[in-house]
Amino acid sequence: MVISKYKRDGSSGVNFKDIKGQESVKRALEIACAGGHNASLFGPPGSGKTLLARSMISILPDITEEEALEVTKIYSIAGELDKKSPFIVERPFRTPHHSTSRPGLLGGGNPISPGEISLAHYGVLFIDEFPELERGIIESLRQPLENHEISISRAQGSLTFPANFMFVIASNPCPCGNLGNPKKECTCYRMQIKKYQDKLSGPIIDRIDLHIRCSPVDLAKLSDQKDAENSMVVKLRVQRARDLQQERYKDLQGVRCNADLDASNIGAFCSLGLNEQSFMTSAANKLVLSARSYHKILKVSRTISDLEENGEITVNHISEALQYRFSGFS
């Protein structure tokens, strides 16, 4: 059973049709939502990263009754339920500030309470200006991103909260944001840039499936009166892709979408033909991909195939997935 609070025109949140330009970014976000993939939006200030991230809630599949019950329990424990609406009926979209404390993000306190990563369960956790987070807090996200849960230990005992969320971050290329901008001069020192970019360590980057470059939109496109595709149209494609995945993984515990696949079952559900395997092997050797990166490319390729309702992963699907593999810091 699906619970929906969205209007029929897909107007919950920011509608895709109201975002001028950025078609390639919207395509990448559609893939992310269709497969439940983590995403990084990278680009200078003013390129619409925050607006684009907020639009994701309008194309995500409606929350199911089982998911809503689980999320409602978390919000009840955290004391965040609205007395007038004591039941969560849509996917959470959490946007903690980059100055959020470790207990606030991961959970903790006395008594122990869920943090933002658990309040985003079955929804989206969006962190703007992600490199501004403390390095220790960034590294502490590695375990919950991998295991979809967070364990908090205290003298009086230990608690484990679920944390299965889509992780979406936004980053500037440098502290001032103008590195590589042909129209504005970067005022950062080289060491400032290195320190800023080093916040995104290899293990964290590896846990992000799609790295999406955002560029400022041309003024001509901003004044274009032609409507872009409505969120509801995109959402229907995303829902069909998710339906395929739910049917495919119905016998796998803990796997709801392509992003949930682990190394033990990727081979069975992301199998490649001879041409596709040869192409993927060549790309992996040329780009020196880690095993985790290799698997993430396969999972994103599977999602692109699902959006086309194509049973097979093709070279075209893999080629598109490869475009999203590398961060702007690479």
C-alpha positions as CSV (number, residue, x, y, z in Angstrom):
1,M,0.0,0.0,0.0
2,V,1.3,3.5,-0.9
3,I,0.5,6.5,1.1
4,S,0.5,9.8,-0.8
5,K,0.2,13.4,0.3
6,Y,1.4,14.8,-3.0
7,K,-0.9,16.8,-5.3
8,R,-1.7,15.2,-8.6
9,D,0.4,17.7,-10.5
10,G,3.5,16.7,-8.5
11,S,3.7,20.1,-6.8
12,S,4.9,19.0,-3.5
13,G,8.3,20.6,-3.0
14,V,10.0,22.4,-6.0
15,N,8.6,21.3,-9.3
16,F,11.0,20.3,-12.1
17,K,9.0,22.5,-14.6
18,D,9.9,25.6,-12.6
19,I,13.6,25.0,-12.9
20,K,15.0,26.6,-16.1
21,G,17.8,24.8,-17.9
22,Q,19.9,22.2,-15.9
23,E,18.4,19.4,-18.0
24,S,21.5,17.2,-17.5
25,V,21.4,17.7,-13.8
26,K,17.7,16.9,-13.6
27,R,18.4,13.7,-15.6
28,A,21.0,12.7,-13.1
29,L,18.6,13.4,-10.2
30,E,15.9,11.3,-11.9
31,I,18.4,8.4,-12.0
32,A,19.3,8.9,-8.4
33,C,15.7,8.8,-7.2
34,A,14.9,5.8,-9.5
35,G,17.6,3.7,-7.9
36,G,17.9,5.2,-4.4
37,H,21.4,6.4,-5.1
38,N,23.5,8.9,-3.2
39,A,24.4,12.0,-5.1
40,S,26.8,14.9,-4.9
41,L,26.0,18.3,-6.6
42,F,29.2,20.2,-7.4
43,G,29.5,23.7,-8.7
44,P,29.9,27.4,-8.0
45,P,27.5,29.5,-5.9
46,G,24.4,30.5,-7.9
47,S,24.3,27.3,-10.0
48,G,21.1,26.1,-8.3
49,K,22.5,23.2,-6.3
50,T,20.1,23.7,-3.3
51,L,17.0,24.3,-5.4
52,L,17.8,21.2,-7.5
53,A,18.3,19.1,-4.3
54,R,15.0,20.3,-2.9
55,S,13.2,19.3,-6.1
56,M,14.1,15.6,-5.5
57,I,11.2,15.2,-3.1
58,S,8.7,15.9,-5.9
59,I,9.9,12.9,-8.0
60,L,10.6,10.3,-5.3
61,P,8.1,7.4,-5.1
62,D,5.4,7.7,-2.5
63,I,6.2,6.2,0.8
64,T,4.7,2.8,1.5
65,E,2.6,2.0,4.6
66,E,5.3,-0.2,6.0
67,E,8.0,2.5,5.5
68,A,5.7,5.1,7.0
69,L,5.2,3.1,10.1
70,E,8.9,2.6,10.6
71,V,9.6,6.3,10.1
72,T,6.8,7.3,12.4
73,K,8.4,5.2,15.2
74,I,11.7,7.0,14.8
75,Y,10.0,10.4,14.9
76,S,8.0,9.3,18.0
77,I,11.2,8.4,19.8
78,A,12.8,11.7,18.8
79,G,9.7,13.6,20.0
80,E,9.2,15.2,16.6
81,L,5.7,14.1,15.8
82,D,3.1,16.8,15.2
83,K,0.1,16.3,17.5
84,K,-2.2,17.3,14.7
85,S,-0.7,14.8,12.3
86,P,0.8,12.0,14.4
87,F,1.7,9.8,11.4
88,I,4.4,10.4,8.8
89,V,2.8,10.3,5.4
90,E,5.6,11.4,3.1
91,R,9.3,10.7,2.7
92,P,11.4,12.8,5.0
93,F,13.7,15.5,3.6
94,R,16.2,16.6,6.2
95,T,18.5,19.5,5.7
96,P,20.8,19.9,8.7
97,H,23.2,22.9,8.7
98,H,26.9,22.1,8.2
99,S,27.5,23.4,11.8
100,T,25.3,20.6,13.2
101,S,26.9,18.7,16.1
102,R,27.9,15.1,16.0
103,P,25.0,14.0,18.3
104,G,22.6,16.1,16.2
105,L,23.7,14.4,13.0
106,L,24.4,10.9,14.1
107,G,22.3,10.6,17.3
108,G,23.1,10.5,21.0
109,G,22.5,12.7,24.0
110,N,21.0,11.8,27.3
111,P,18.6,10.1,26.9
112,I,19.8,8.7,23.6
113,S,17.8,10.2,20.7
114,P,17.9,9.6,16.9
115,G,20.0,12.0,14.9
116,E,19.4,13.5,11.5
117,I,20.6,10.4,9.6
118,S,17.8,8.4,11.3
119,L,15.2,11.1,10.9
120,A,16.0,10.9,7.1
121,H,15.2,7.1,7.1
122,Y,13.5,6.2,3.8
123,G,13.9,9.8,2.6
124,V,16.7,12.2,1.8
125,L,19.5,13.7,3.9
126,F,20.7,16.8,2.2
127,I,23.8,18.7,3.5
128,D,24.7,21.9,1.8
129,E,28.3,23.2,1.9
130,F,29.3,19.7,2.9
131,P,33.1,20.3,3.1
132,E,32.4,22.8,5.9
133,L,31.5,19.9,8.2
134,E,34.2,18.9,10.7
135,R,36.5,16.2,9.2
136,G,35.7,13.8,12.1
137,I,32.0,14.1,11.5
138,I,32.4,13.5,7.8
139,E,34.4,10.3,8.4
140,S,31.8,9.1,10.9
141,L,29.2,8.9,8.1
142,R,31.1,6.1,6.4
143,Q,29.7,3.3,8.6
144,P,26.0,4.3,8.4
145,L,26.2,4.9,4.7
146,E,27.5,1.4,4.3
147,N,25.3,-0.5,6.8
148,H,22.2,1.7,6.8
149,E,22.1,1.9,10.6
150,I,23.9,3.6,13.4
151,S,24.9,2.1,16.8
152,I,25.3,4.5,19.7
153,S,27.0,3.2,22.8
154,R,26.8,4.8,26.3
155,A,27.6,3.6,29.8
156,Q,24.0,2.7,30.4
157,G,23.8,0.6,27.2
158,S,23.8,0.6,23.4
159,L,21.0,1.5,20.9
160,T,20.9,0.9,17.1
161,F,18.7,3.2,14.9
162,P,17.9,2.6,11.2
163,A,19.5,5.0,8.8
164,N,18.6,4.0,5.2
165,F,18.5,7.3,3.4
166,M,19.5,8.9,0.1
167,F,22.6,11.0,0.9
168,V,22.8,14.2,-1.1
169,I,25.5,16.8,-0.7
170,A,26.3,20.1,-2.3
171,S,29.9,21.5,-2.6
172,N,31.7,24.5,-3.9
173,P,35.0,24.0,-5.8
174,C,36.8,26.0,-3.1
175,P,36.0,28.2,0.0
176,C,35.2,31.3,-2.1
177,G,33.4,29.2,-4.7
178,N,35.0,30.8,-7.8
179,L,37.7,28.3,-8.7
180,G,37.4,27.5,-12.4
181,N,34.8,30.2,-12.9
182,P,35.8,32.2,-16.1
183,K,33.9,35.2,-15.0
184,K,35.0,35.5,-11.4
185,E,38.5,35.4,-9.8
186,C,39.2,32.8,-7.1
187,T,40.6,34.6,-4.0
188,C,41.7,31.4,-2.1
189,Y,45.2,30.4,-1.4
190,R,46.4,27.1,-2.8
191,M,46.7,25.5,0.7
192,Q,43.1,26.7,1.5
193,I,41.8,25.0,-1.6
194,K,43.7,21.8,-0.8
195,K,42.5,21.7,2.8
196,Y,38.9,22.4,1.7
197,Q,38.9,19.7,-1.0
198,D,40.7,17.1,1.2
199,K,37.6,17.1,3.5
200,L,36.1,14.8,0.9
201,S,38.2,11.8,1.4
202,G,38.4,8.9,-1.0
203,P,36.2,6.6,1.1
204,I,33.4,9.2,1.3
205,I,33.6,9.9,-2.4
206,D,33.4,6.1,-3.1
207,R,30.1,6.0,-1.2
208,I,28.5,8.5,-3.5
209,D,27.0,7.0,-6.6
210,L,26.5,10.0,-8.8
211,H,28.7,13.1,-8.9
212,I,26.8,15.8,-10.8
213,R,28.4,19.0,-12.0
214,C,26.1,22.1,-11.8
215,S,26.8,25.2,-13.9
216,P,25.2,28.6,-13.8
217,V,22.2,28.9,-16.2
218,D,22.5,31.3,-19.1
219,L,20.3,34.3,-18.8
220,A,18.6,33.4,-22.1
221,K,17.3,30.2,-20.6
222,L,16.1,31.9,-17.5
223,S,13.8,34.0,-19.6
224,D,12.7,31.1,-21.7
225,Q,8.9,30.7,-21.5
226,K,8.9,27.1,-22.6
227,D,7.9,24.8,-19.7
228,A,10.2,22.1,-18.7
229,E,9.0,18.6,-17.9
230,N,6.6,18.4,-14.9
231,S,7.7,16.6,-11.8
232,M,4.7,14.3,-12.0
233,V,5.7,13.0,-15.4
234,V,9.2,12.3,-14.1
235,K,7.8,10.8,-10.9
236,L,5.8,8.3,-12.9
237,R,8.9,7.1,-14.6
238,V,10.7,6.8,-11.3
239,Q,7.9,4.9,-9.8
240,R,7.8,2.4,-12.7
241,A,11.5,1.8,-12.3
242,R,11.1,1.2,-8.5
243,D,8.2,-1.2,-9.2
244,L,10.6,-3.2,-11.4
245,Q,13.1,-3.3,-8.7
246,Q,10.7,-4.3,-5.9
247,E,9.5,-7.2,-8.1
248,R,13.1,-8.2,-8.9
249,Y,14.3,-8.1,-5.3
250,K,11.1,-9.4,-3.6
251,D,13.0,-12.5,-2.2
252,L,16.0,-10.5,-1.0
253,Q,15.8,-9.2,2.6
254,G,16.7,-5.6,3.1
255,V,16.9,-4.8,-0.6
256,R,14.3,-2.4,-1.9
257,C,16.1,-0.7,-4.8
258,N,19.3,-1.0,-6.8
259,A,21.3,1.1,-4.4
260,D,20.7,-1.6,-1.7
261,L,22.5,-4.3,-3.6
262,D,25.7,-5.6,-2.0
263,A,28.7,-7.3,-3.6
264,S,27.2,-10.8,-3.0
265,N,24.3,-10.3,-5.3
266,I,25.4,-7.7,-7.9
267,G,26.6,-10.4,-10.2
268,A,23.2,-12.0,-10.3
269,F,21.2,-8.9,-10.9
270,C,23.6,-6.7,-12.8
271,S,25.0,-9.3,-15.2
272,L,26.6,-8.1,-18.5
273,G,26.8,-9.5,-22.0
274,L,30.2,-10.2,-23.6
275,N,30.4,-6.7,-25.3
276,E,29.3,-4.9,-22.1
277,Q,31.8,-6.9,-19.9
278,S,34.6,-6.1,-22.3
279,F,33.7,-2.4,-22.3
280,M,33.4,-2.3,-18.4
281,T,36.7,-4.1,-17.9
282,S,38.5,-1.7,-20.3
283,A,37.0,1.3,-18.4
284,A,37.9,-0.1,-15.0
285,N,41.5,-0.7,-16.0
286,K,41.8,2.7,-17.7
287,L,40.2,4.7,-14.9
288,V,41.8,2.5,-12.1
289,L,38.4,1.9,-10.4
290,S,38.2,0.5,-6.9
291,A,35.9,-2.5,-6.4
292,R,33.3,-0.2,-4.7
293,S,33.4,2.2,-7.7
294,Y,33.1,-0.7,-10.1
295,H,30.0,-2.0,-8.3
296,K,28.4,1.4,-8.1
297,I,28.7,1.9,-11.8
298,L,27.0,-1.4,-12.4
299,K,24.2,-0.5,-10.0
300,V,23.7,2.9,-11.6
301,S,23.7,1.2,-15.1
302,R,21.0,-1.1,-13.8
303,T,18.9,1.9,-12.8
304,I,19.3,3.6,-16.2
305,S,18.2,0.4,-17.8
306,D,15.2,0.2,-15.5
307,L,14.1,3.7,-16.4
308,E,14.0,2.6,-20.0
309,E,12.2,-0.6,-18.8
310,N,15.0,-2.5,-20.6
311,G,15.8,-5.9,-19.1
312,E,19.5,-5.8,-20.2
313,I,22.3,-3.5,-19.3
314,T,23.8,-2.1,-22.5
315,V,27.1,-0.3,-23.3
316,N,25.0,3.0,-23.5
317,H,23.8,2.5,-20.0
318,I,27.3,1.9,-18.7
319,S,28.7,4.9,-20.6
320,E,26.1,7.2,-19.0
321,A,26.8,5.8,-15.5
322,L,30.6,6.4,-16.0
323,Q,29.9,10.1,-16.6
324,Y,28.7,10.4,-13.0
325,R,31.5,8.5,-11.3
326,F,34.0,11.2,-10.7
327,S,33.7,14.2,-8.4
328,G,34.6,17.7,-9.4
329,F,37.6,17.5,-7.0
330,S,39.1,14.6,-9.0
